[in-house]
Amino acid sequence: MPDKQIICDITPFSMLDYPDITSCVLWFAGCNMRCDYCYNPDIVFGKGKISIGEALTFIRSRSKLLDGVVLSGGECTLHKETIPLAGAIKEIGMLLKVDTNGSNPDRIRQLIARQLIDYVSLDFKAMPGRFEAITRSTLYKEFEKTFILLQNSSINFEIRTTVHSALISENDLMLMADHLVSLGYRGKYYIQNFVGDTETVGTIPEAHKRIRTFRYPEQPVEIVIRS
């Protein structure tokens, strides 16, 4: 495995990033989307500072203190090294979670086929008609391919959407929830409020409204508000 510096930072301990699991988080450099509300511009535009070998050394040193590792970013699936890295993490005996925008279904397919991941958080950025405006990318079809892969697998996964009131309305959320139902999703749909206390990738107006409750007809999808 090439010992490349593709990791920007490591969060040594978290009880929030992997549901019900103590974990560390590896933040991978680079992203193929440019969501204005993204609060990680240093990671999206930055370069890695930590090598894969250094990350594995850290993980081994914490293997008796933590239960899992989260691969996040940026977009961790941009890097082909995530496959051997995931294998090394599983050999250490850790659970593995991947945070992804869904833009690399082939990478997710490989991880599933090799039984290297235990949990996935998949970002649902917007409906097809709004996807390019929100993400500055044309990767909606790739997102949906990733969703279908996960839907047809035995991997535990969740769908989440970050909401900035100037970009995503409650009506948009209703359409997005309906869309998930139409695709056969039966899990939890997490709504995350944008927190405007840090630098973002793009220039956006202040978010004047936060989603505190969200009324949705009784459907197989359960809406959960985070933050």
N, C-alpha and C positions, 0 to 999 in steps of 0.2 A: 504494500500500500504506500503510495507516494506521501511523504511527510510534508504536505503543503500547509502554508499558513492561510487558512481559509476561515478561521474563527476569529471574530472581533473581540469577544468577551465571554466570560463564564460567570453565571450566577451560581454561587457555591451551594446555596440551600433555598428551596422554595417549597411551600405547602399549597401554593395556588395554581401552579402551571400544569400539574398532572393530578387529576381528580383523585383525592383520597390517598395520594402517594407522596412521600418525601422524595424530592428530586433535585438535581442540578440542571441548569439550562445552558446549552451551547448556542451562542448567537452567531450565525453564519453570515459572512459578508455578502452583500449584493442582493438585488431583487430585480425581477423582470416586470414589475408593476411600479407605478408612481402615484399611489393614492395620496391625495393632498393632505388627508388627515393623519397619515402615518407619523407616529411619534419617534421613529428610529432613523432619522436621516443619516446619522453617523454610520449606521450599519448598512443602509440602502446604498449610500454613495461611497462608503469607506472600503478599506482593504483589510484583510485578515492580519492579525498580530500574533495569533496563537496557532501553533502547528497541531496536526492531528496527534502526533506522538505526545506532545505536552498535554493535550486534552485527555488522552487515554491514561497517562501517568496520574493526572488529577483524579480521574474517575476511579482508578484502582485504589488510590489512597482513601477514597470515600465509600468504597464498596460495602463496608460494614456499618456505615452511618446512613446511607441513602438506599432507597428501594428502586429508584428509576432515574432515567436520563431523558431530557427533552431536547430534541433538535429543532431549533427555531431560527429566526432571522429578522430581517431579510427573508430570503427564501432558500431553505437548506437543500431542497431537491435540485437546485441549479448545479450542484457539485456532484460529479460522479463518485467522488470519494465517500459520499454518505453510505454507499452500499457496503464496502469493506469496513468502514467505521462502525456501522450498525452491527455487523457480524462480530466485531471485536467486543463491542459493548455487551452483546448477548453472551459471548463466551465468558465475560466477567461475572455474568449471572444477574444482570440488571434488566428491569423492565424498560421498554423504549417507547416514547411518544414522539410523534412528528407533528409539528405545526406547519401547515402548508396552504398556499393559495390555490392549489390544485392545478397548477400550470404545467406540471410534468407527469402526466399519467403513466408514462413508461417507467419512470423511476419508482413510482408507487407500486406499479405492477411487479417490479423486481423485488421490492421489499416484502410484498405480500407472498410472492411465490417462494421466497427463501425463508419465510416465517421469521422475519427479523423485527417486525413491529407489533406492538400490543395495543396501541391506542393512537388515534389520529384526530386532530382538530382541523377541520376544513373550513376555510373562510369563504363565505358566500357574499361576494362584494356587492352585487347588484343584479337585477334582471338583465337579460340579453340586450335590450334596447338602451340601457343606461350603463352597461358594463364598461364600455370604452371611455365614457366621460368620467367615470369614477376612478378607473384604474390606469388610464392612459395606455391601454393595451387592447389587443384583439384576441384575448385568450379565453373567452367564455366557453368555447367548445371543449377546450382542454379541461377546464374546471368541471364541466358536466361529465366528461369521460372519467375523470378521477372519482367523481361522486358515484357513478355507476359501478366502477371497480369496487369501491368500498361497500356499496349497497349489496353487491353480489358476493362479498367475502364474509368471513366470520370475524373480522377485525372490529373491535369496539371503536366507534367514532362518533363525533358530534359535529354539528353545523353551527357556525357562529357568524354574526354580522356586527360590525362596528357602525354605530349610527351617529352621524353629525347632522343636526337638524337642518342645516342649509343644503345638505346633499341627499339625505334619505328621509322621506316623510313616513308618517304612520301608514298612509295608504300604500306606499312602496313596500313597507314591511308586510302588509296584508297580502299583497300580490306575491311577495317572495315566499311567504308561508304557504299560500295556495299552490305555488309552483312546486315546492318541496313535496307537498301531499300528492300532486299529480305525478311526480317522479317516483312515488312509492315510499317516501321517507316516513319512518314511524318512530323516530327518536326525539331527543330534546333539541330545540332550536334556541340557542343562546343569543340574546340581544345585549351588546356591550355598548354603553354610552361613551362617546368621545370625551376624553378628559383634556381640556385645553390649558394645561399648565406647563407645557414644554414646547420646544421647537418642533415644527412639523416639516414634512417633505415639501408641501406646497403652501401658498398663502391662502388662507381661508378666513371667512368672517367668524366672529364669535358665535359659538353654539348657544342660542338663547333658550333652548328647550331640551330637557332630558326626558327620556322614556322611563317612567316610574311604574306604570302599569300598561298592559297591552291586552285589549279585549280581542279575543279570537274565538270564533265558533268552535264548539267541541269537535275536535278532529284528532286524528292519530298523532299529530305533532303537538308536543308540549312546549309552550313558550316560557323561557326562563330569563329574567332580567338580571344582568350582572352589572355591578358598579352602580 
